[in-house]
């Protein structure tokens, strides 16, 4: 899965839409957290509910909106 769009962000809490790179299935209003772990580990390892596949090995994670040391 990869991020299609971020629909809401409050501090580090996200609501986003994800799209499968393999079949194009869209998951809407997924809750998440804007930190490096979520972008590097959680999103690429999410399985598509329709085809069951994960992101390909060349997945490029998105940068966080705030730096890790910033308190928001």
C-alpha positions as CSV (number, residue, x, y, z in Angstrom):
1,X,0.0,0.0,0.0
2,X,1.1,3.6,-0.5
3,X,-0.3,6.9,0.5
4,X,-2.7,8.4,-2.0
5,X,-3.6,11.4,0.1
6,X,-3.6,12.7,3.6
7,X,-7.1,13.9,4.3
8,X,-6.5,15.2,7.9
9,X,-3.6,15.8,10.2
10,X,-3.8,17.0,13.7
11,X,-0.3,17.1,15.3
12,X,1.1,13.7,14.4
13,X,-2.2,11.9,14.1
14,X,-3.2,11.2,10.4
15,X,-6.2,10.2,8.5
16,X,-5.3,9.1,5.0
17,X,-6.3,7.2,1.9
18,X,-4.1,4.3,0.8
19,X,-3.9,2.7,-2.7
20,X,-2.5,-0.7,-3.6
21,X,0.3,-0.6,-6.1
22,X,-0.7,-4.0,-7.5
23,X,-4.5,-4.0,-8.0
24,X,-5.4,-0.3,-7.4
25,X,-7.7,-1.0,-4.4
26,X,-8.3,2.2,-2.3
27,X,-8.6,2.1,1.5
28,X,-10.2,5.3,2.8
29,X,-10.0,7.0,6.2
30,X,-7.2,4.9,7.6
31,X,-5.8,6.2,10.9
32,X,-2.1,6.5,11.3
33,X,0.8,8.3,13.0
34,X,3.2,10.7,11.3
35,X,6.5,9.3,12.4
36,X,9.4,7.5,10.7
37,X,8.4,4.1,11.9
38,X,4.9,4.4,10.4
39,X,6.2,5.5,7.0
40,X,9.2,3.1,6.8
41,X,7.7,-0.1,8.4
42,X,3.9,0.0,8.9
43,X,2.7,1.3,5.5
44,X,4.9,-0.9,3.3
45,X,4.0,-4.0,5.3
46,X,0.2,-3.5,5.1
47,X,-1.5,-6.1,3.1
48,X,-4.1,-5.1,0.6
49,X,-7.5,-6.5,1.7
50,X,-8.4,-7.3,-1.9
51,X,-5.3,-9.0,-3.4
52,X,-3.3,-9.7,-0.2
53,X,0.0,-8.3,-1.5
54,X,2.4,-5.9,0.2
55,X,4.3,-2.9,-1.3
56,X,7.2,-3.8,-3.6
57,X,10.7,-3.7,-2.2
58,X,11.4,-0.3,-3.9
59,X,8.9,1.5,-1.8
60,X,10.0,5.1,-0.9
61,X,8.6,6.3,2.4
62,X,7.1,9.8,2.8
63,X,8.9,12.4,5.0
64,X,7.2,13.4,8.2
65,X,5.6,16.8,8.4
66,X,7.5,17.6,11.7
67,X,11.0,16.7,12.7
68,X,11.4,13.9,15.3
69,X,12.6,16.3,18.0
70,X,9.8,18.8,17.5
71,X,7.0,18.8,20.1
72,X,3.7,19.5,18.5
